[in-house]
Amino acid sequence: MRGVKVVTGAAAAVLLMAHVGLTPALADTIEAALVRAYQNNPQLNAQRAQVRSIDENVPQALSGYRPRVAVTASAGYQYTDTNTTAGGSPTAIVRTEIHGANAPRSAGLTVSQTLFNGQQTANRTRAAESQVSGSREALRVLEQSVLLSAATIYMDYLRDSAIVEVQKSNVRVLEQTLKQTRDRFNVGEVTRTDVAQSEAQLAAGKTQLLTAEANLTTTRANFRRIIGNEPVALAPGSPVDRYLPPTLPSSVELSLIENPNVTAAMFGIDVNYLQVKINEGALLPTVTFQASVQQSYEQTMTIFRSFGASAIAQLSVPVYQGGAEYSLIRQSKETLAQQRLNLEQVRDQARANVVTAWGQLVAGKAQVASAQAQVAASEIALNGVREEAKAGQRTTLDVLNAQQALVNARVALVTAQHDRVVASYAVLNAVGRLSPIVLNLATTVYDPSVHYHQVRDSWYGVRIPDGR
């Protein structure tokens, strides 16, 4: 039975190296994985592109303040054949015949400017700016989701790879146990039942190993999908408790202020409020100014050249337009009321998420301590059962059961350590602080305001700031 003890000790060493940090050479850390996910995750990059597209709503709204200029030109060919008569009596008739071809052509310039439209342009601009702010908060939501997913899958791989090592060690122990049981059966110390029990336990151990390896394969694929590379020699992950508020009440209070879902809902209220003002502006008068010049040649065979210029101010007062404008106002008011209720729902959900995540964190801490005590007790129990089995006071089944109890305890410890770290990231996500800045990640933080200021006051141009 001495060889069995050596293999069991090796399994414990593998578990500690994977989760306490005794591995001498490490190729990757959880911080580096978070950086790669933050920089390269395609879903996150697509959301950044969407934010940049929403930035364009602001210059589109600002275009209502700017003049509209149109240049017109025409040229062509026309043939005229007319015969006119004039005179006061049948004896004094004057006939005029005009026939022939000419080439009419003209060029003109028209400039129009809206002077007043019921503050619709101003409200559209403010609404567009609120949409930009809301889209940035939606980007923060996805950034936090991606970072939480990256931290979770990183810890998933550590957990699943450690479980595979535990199950491999268990299979080796069970193989040696079966060999020793067969040797003892051959000398008559145990019965065929003991051999069958060892064989059954080994078969179950191999099944558990295959299941653990299948889970690890799935986790490896998800690691590649979320983080962007294959996992290689991962370093242990550590909790981020140092970035968390000290108490649950302070965490809840912070989430109601900084959680991006809450702030996005607030900007949604601003957008809907301004939409009400935009629709109300449709009931107010509109004042426009238009200036135009036009130069024409050979419009008729009798006029070779003509020039015209005009400057016109126009006042338009809507009286009744079928009632659609009133319906839009009522509709937008209902939408605003819905958004305000949605804010309360989002706040309640944020509060519930913080409480849930905090509870999981507290439970995770207790589970780690409990699982460590369970592993220590199971190791002592297994050693005692083996010694008692040597003296004939325990059966082979007792040894096998004690071995399985130790395996289960080690799997529980690995799972508890995983849950402990993931729960700390979940709390940080729930309060709205799971960001590269808070985590001090070694990466350039994406700043959506850079693109916004590049396009906000653009009067013309079809190229985006990156040159496309």
C-alpha positions in Angstrom: 0.0 0.0 0.0 3.0 2.3 0.2 2.9 3.0 -3.6 -0.7 4.2 -3.3 0.3 6.8 -0.7 3.0 8.2 -3.1 0.6 8.6 -6.0 -2.0 10.3 -3.7 0.5 12.8 -2.5 1.4 13.6 -6.1 -2.2 14.4 -6.9 -2.4 16.8 -4.0 0.8 18.5 -5.1 -0.6 19.0 -8.6 -3.8 20.5 -7.2 -1.8 23.0 -5.0 0.5 23.9 -7.8 -2.4 24.7 -10.1 -4.2 26.9 -7.6 -1.6 28.2 -5.0 1.0 29.3 -7.5 3.9 26.9 -7.1 4.4 26.3 -10.8 7.9 27.6 -11.6 7.3 28.8 -15.2 4.0 30.5 -16.1 3.1 31.7 -19.6 -0.2 33.6 -19.0 -2.0 35.5 -16.3 -5.7 36.4 -15.8 -4.8 40.1 -16.2 -3.2 39.4 -19.6 -6.2 37.3 -20.7 -8.5 40.2 -19.7 -6.4 42.6 -21.8 -6.6 40.4 -24.9 -10.4 40.0 -24.5 -10.7 43.8 -24.0 -8.7 44.5 -27.2 -9.7 41.8 -29.5 -13.1 40.5 -28.6 -15.2 40.8 -31.9 -18.5 41.5 -30.1 -16.9 44.3 -28.2 -15.2 45.8 -31.3 -18.6 45.6 -33.1 -20.2 47.5 -30.2 -17.5 50.2 -30.5 -18.3 50.6 -34.2 -22.0 51.0 -33.3 -21.1 53.8 -30.8 -19.2 55.5 -33.6 -22.1 55.3 -35.9 -24.4 56.8 -33.3 -22.0 59.7 -32.9 -23.1 60.7 -36.4 -26.5 61.5 -35.1 -25.2 64.7 -33.7 -23.8 66.3 -36.9 -27.0 65.2 -38.6 -29.1 67.1 -36.0 -26.7 70.1 -36.2 -27.3 70.3 -39.9 -30.6 71.9 -39.1 -28.8 75.0 -38.1 -26.8 75.2 -41.4 -27.8 76.6 -44.7 -28.7 74.5 -47.7 -27.1 75.3 -51.0 -28.2 74.0 -54.4 -26.7 74.7 -57.8 -28.9 74.1 -60.9 -28.0 74.0 -64.5 -29.8 73.1 -67.7 -29.1 72.9 -71.4 -31.0 71.6 -74.4 -32.5 72.1 -77.8 -35.9 73.3 -78.8 -37.7 74.1 -82.1 -40.4 76.8 -82.3 -43.0 77.4 -85.0 -45.7 80.0 -84.1 -48.2 82.0 -86.1 -50.0 84.8 -84.3 -52.5 87.5 -85.4 -53.3 90.8 -83.9 -55.7 93.6 -84.8 -58.9 95.4 -83.9 -60.8 94.7 -87.2 -60.8 92.2 -90.0 -59.2 94.8 -92.3 -56.3 95.5 -90.0 -54.9 92.1 -89.2 -51.2 91.7 -88.4 -49.7 88.3 -88.8 -46.5 87.3 -87.1 -44.7 84.1 -87.8 -41.8 82.8 -85.7 -40.1 79.6 -86.5 -36.6 78.2 -86.0 -34.4 76.5 -83.5 -32.6 77.7 -80.4 -30.4 76.2 -77.5 -31.8 77.2 -74.1 -29.4 77.0 -71.2 -29.3 78.3 -67.6 -27.5 78.2 -64.4 -28.7 79.1 -60.9 -27.8 79.1 -57.2 -30.3 78.8 -54.3 -29.5 79.2 -50.6 -32.1 78.5 -48.0 -31.8 78.9 -44.2 -34.3 77.9 -41.5 -34.6 80.7 -39.0 -37.1 79.2 -36.6 -38.8 75.8 -36.5 -40.2 75.6 -32.9 -36.8 74.6 -31.4 -36.9 71.3 -33.2 -33.3 71.5 -34.3 -32.1 72.4 -30.8 -34.1 69.5 -29.2 -32.9 67.1 -31.9 -29.3 68.0 -31.2 -29.8 67.5 -27.4 -31.6 64.2 -28.1 -28.7 63.0 -30.3 -26.2 63.9 -27.6 -28.2 61.9 -25.1 -28.3 59.0 -27.5 -24.5 59.2 -27.7 -24.2 59.1 -24.0 -26.6 56.2 -23.8 -24.6 54.3 -26.4 -21.5 54.8 -24.4 -23.2 53.3 -21.3 -24.3 50.4 -23.4 -20.7 49.9 -24.5 -19.7 49.9 -20.8 -22.3 47.2 -20.2 -20.8 45.0 -22.9 -17.2 45.8 -21.8 -18.1 44.6 -18.3 -19.8 41.5 -19.7 -16.8 40.6 -21.8 -14.4 41.1 -18.9 -16.6 39.0 -16.6 -16.8 36.3 -19.3 -13.1 36.3 -19.8 -12.4 36.1 -16.0 -15.0 33.3 -15.7 -13.6 31.2 -18.6 -10.1 31.7 -17.4 -11.1 30.3 -14.0 -13.2 27.6 -15.7 -10.1 26.3 -17.5 -8.1 26.3 -14.3 -10.9 24.4 -12.5 -11.4 21.9 -15.3 -7.7 21.2 -15.9 -7.2 20.7 -12.1 -10.2 18.3 -12.0 -8.7 16.4 -14.9 -5.4 16.0 -12.9 -7.4 14.9 -9.9 -9.2 12.3 -11.9 -6.0 11.1 -13.6 -4.4 10.7 -10.2 -7.5 8.9 -8.9 -7.3 6.4 -11.9 -3.7 5.7 -11.1 -4.4 5.1 -7.5 -7.3 2.8 -8.4 -5.2 0.9 -10.9 -2.6 0.2 -8.2 -5.4 -0.6 -5.7 -6.8 -3.2 -8.2 -3.3 -4.7 -8.8 -2.7 -5.0 -5.0 -6.2 -6.5 -4.5 -5.6 -9.1 -7.2 -2.2 -10.0 -5.6 -3.9 -10.4 -2.3 -6.7 -12.5 -3.9 -4.1 -14.8 -5.4 -2.7 -15.5 -1.9 -6.1 -15.9 -0.4 -6.2 -12.7 1.7 -9.3 -11.3 0.0 -12.3 -12.6 -1.9 -13.4 -12.3 -5.5 -15.9 -9.7 -4.3 -13.1 -7.4 -3.3 -11.5 -7.7 -6.8 -14.9 -6.9 -8.4 -15.4 -3.9 -6.2 -11.9 -2.6 -7.2 -12.7 -3.2 -10.9 -16.0 -1.4 -10.6 -14.4 1.6 -8.8 -11.7 1.8 -11.5 -14.3 1.7 -14.3 -16.2 4.5 -12.6 -13.0 6.5 -12.1 -12.2 6.2 -15.8 -15.7 7.4 -16.7 -15.2 10.4 -14.4 -11.9 11.1 -16.1 -13.4 11.0 -19.6 -16.2 13.3 -18.5 -13.6 15.7 -17.0 -11.6 15.7 -20.2 -14.7 16.4 -22.3 -15.5 19.3 -20.1 -12.0 20.6 -20.5 -12.2 20.4 -24.3 -15.4 22.4 -24.2 -13.9 25.0 -21.9 -10.8 25.2 -24.1 -13.0 26.0 -27.1 -14.8 28.7 -25.2 -11.5 30.1 -23.9 -10.4 30.5 -27.6 -13.7 32.2 -28.5 -13.8 34.7 -25.7 -10.1 35.5 -25.1 -8.8 34.8 -28.6 -6.0 32.3 -28.0 -5.4 28.8 -26.8 -4.8 28.5 -23.1 -1.2 27.7 -22.3 0.3 27.3 -18.7 -2.2 29.5 -17.0 -1.2 31.2 -13.7 -3.6 31.0 -10.8 -6.3 33.6 -10.7 -6.8 35.8 -7.6 -9.9 37.6 -6.3 -10.4 41.3 -6.8 -11.8 42.0 -3.3 -9.4 45.0 -3.0 -11.5 46.9 -5.6 -14.9 46.2 -3.9 -16.8 48.5 -1.5 -16.3 47.3 2.1 -20.0 46.5 2.8 -23.1 45.3 1.0 -25.1 48.6 1.6 -22.3 50.7 0.1 -22.1 48.3 -2.8 -25.9 48.6 -3.4 -25.6 52.4 -3.2 -22.7 52.5 -5.6 -24.5 50.3 -8.1 -27.5 52.7 -8.3 -25.0 55.4 -9.3 -22.4 53.7 -11.4 -24.0 50.7 -12.9 -24.1 51.3 -16.7 -27.5 49.8 -17.1 -28.9 52.4 -14.7 -27.1 55.3 -16.3 -28.1 54.1 -19.8 -31.8 54.1 -18.6 -31.4 57.6 -17.3 -30.1 58.8 -20.7 -33.0 57.0 -22.3 -35.4 59.2 -20.3 -33.6 62.3 -21.6 -34.0 61.1 -25.2 -37.7 60.4 -24.8 -38.3 63.7 -23.0 -36.7 65.6 -25.8 -38.7 63.6 -28.4 -41.8 65.0 -26.8 -40.4 68.5 -27.3 -39.6 67.8 -30.9 -43.1 66.6 -31.6 -44.6 69.6 -29.9 -42.4 71.9 -32.0 -44.3 70.6 -35.1 -47.2 72.7 -33.9 -45.2 76.0 -33.9 -44.6 78.3 -36.8 -41.7 77.9 -39.2 -39.7 80.8 -40.6 -37.3 80.2 -43.5 -35.2 82.5 -45.7 -34.3 81.8 -49.3 -32.1 83.7 -51.7 -31.5 82.7 -55.3 -29.9 83.9 -58.6 -30.3 82.5 -62.1 -28.7 83.4 -65.4 -30.5 82.1 -68.6 -29.7 82.2 -72.3 -31.9 81.7 -75.3 -34.9 80.6 -73.3 -37.0 81.8 -76.3 -36.1 82.8 -79.8 -36.9 86.4 -79.0 -35.0 86.7 -75.7 -31.2 86.0 -75.9 -30.3 86.5 -72.2 -32.0 87.1 -68.9 -30.9 87.4 -65.2 -33.0 87.1 -62.1 -32.3 87.3 -58.3 -34.6 87.0 -55.3 -34.6 87.1 -51.5 -37.7 85.7 -49.8 -38.6 85.2 -46.2 -41.5 82.8 -45.6 -43.7 82.2 -42.5 -45.6 78.9 -42.3 -48.1 78.5 -39.5 -49.6 74.9 -39.2 -53.3 75.0 -38.5 -54.4 71.4 -39.0 -52.5 68.6 -40.6 -54.9 65.6 -40.2 -54.2 65.1 -36.5 -51.1 62.9 -36.8 -48.9 65.5 -35.0 -51.2 65.4 -32.0 -51.0 61.6 -31.9 -47.2 61.7 -32.1 -47.2 64.0 -29.0 -49.4 61.7 -27.0 -47.5 58.6 -28.1 -44.1 60.1 -27.2 -45.5 61.1 -23.7 -46.5 57.5 -23.1 -43.1 56.3 -24.2 -41.5 58.7 -21.8 -43.6 57.4 -19.0 -42.6 53.8 -20.0 -39.0 54.7 -19.9 -39.3 56.2 -16.4 -40.9 53.0 -15.2 -38.1 51.1 -16.9 -35.6 53.0 -14.9 -37.2 51.9 -11.7 -37.1 48.3 -13.0 -33.4 48.6 -13.9 -32.6 50.0 -10.5 -34.4 47.1 -8.8 -32.6 44.6 -11.0 -29.2 46.3 -10.2 -29.9 46.1 -6.5 -30.9 42.5 -6.7 -27.8 41.6 -8.8 -25.5 43.2 -6.2 -27.2 41.4 -3.3 -27.0 38.1 -5.2 -23.4 38.5 -6.2 -22.4 39.6 -2.7 -24.1 36.6 -1.2 -22.3 34.3 -3.6 -19.0 36.0 -2.6 -19.6 35.5 1.1 -20.7 31.9 0.5 -17.6 31.3 -1.7 -15.3 32.4 1.0 -16.9 30.0 3.5 -17.0 27.2 1.0 -13.2 27.4 0.3 -12.5 27.2 4.0 -14.9 24.3 4.4 -13.5 22.5 1.4 -10.0 22.8 2.6 -11.0 21.3 5.9 -12.8 18.5 4.1 -9.7 17.7 2.0 -7.5 17.6 5.1 -10.0 15.4 7.0 -10.5 13.1 4.0 -6.7 12.6 3.6 -6.4 11.7 7.3 -9.4 9.4 7.0 -8.0 7.6 3.9 -4.6 7.0 5.5 -6.4 5.7 8.6 -8.6 3.3 6.6 -5.6 2.0 4.8 -3.7 1.3 8.0 -6.8 -0.4 9.4 -7.3 -2.4 6.2 -3.7 -3.8 6.7 -4.7 -5.0 10.1 -7.9 -6.6 8.7 -10.2 -4.1 10.5 -11.4 -2.6 7.2 -12.5 -4.0 3.9 -11.4 -3.1 0.4 -14.7 -1.3 -0.1 -14.0 0.9 2.9 -10.7 1.9 1.3 -12.3 2.5 -2.1 -15.0 4.7 -0.5 -12.5 6.7 1.5 -10.5 7.2 -1.8 -13.6 8.4 -3.6 -14.5 10.7 -0.7 -11.0 12.3 -1.0 -11.5 12.8 -4.8 -14.8 14.4 -4.2 -13.3 16.7 -1.6 -10.6 17.8 -3.9 -13.0 18.5 -6.7 -15.1 20.5 -4.3 -12.1 22.5 -3.2 -11.1 23.3 -6.8 -14.8 24.3 -7.6 -15.0 26.4 -4.4 -11.7 28.2 -5.3 -13.1 28.9 -8.8 -16.4 30.2 -7.5 -14.6 32.4 -5.0 -12.7 34.3 -7.6 -15.5 34.5 -10.1 -17.9 35.8 -7.4 -15.5 38.7 -6.7 -15.5 39.7 -10.4 -19.3 39.3 -10.4 -19.7 41.8 -7.5 -17.4 44.2 -9.3 -19.5 43.9 -12.4 -22.8 44.4 -10.5 -21.6 47.7 -8.9 -20.5 48.9 -12.3 -16.7 49.0 -11.8 -15.4 46.1 -13.8 -13.3 48.1 -16.1 -9.6 48.2 -17.3 -9.0 51.4 -15.3 -10.2 50.0 -12.0 -8.4 46.7 -12.6 -5.2 48.6 -13.6 -4.9 46.5 -16.8 -1.8 47.1 -19.0 -3.8 48.3 -22.0 -4.9 51.5 -23.7 -8.4 52.2 -22.7 -10.8 52.9 -25.6 -12.1 56.4 -25.4 -15.3 56.9 -27.4 -15.2 60.7 -27.0 -12.2 60.9 -29.4 -14.3 59.9 -32.5 -17.2 62.0 -31.3 -15.2 65.2 -31.3 -13.7 64.3 -34.6 -17.1 64.2 -36.4 -19.3 66.5 -34.3 -18.6 69.7 -36.2 -17.9 68.2 -39.6 -19.7 70.2 -42.3 -18.7 67.9 -45.2 -16.6 64.9 -46.2 -17.4 61.2 -46.7 -14.2 59.7 -45.2 -14.4 58.5 -41.6 -11.6 59.6 -39.2 -9.5 56.4 -39.8 -9.3 57.2 -43.5 -11.9 54.7 -45.0 
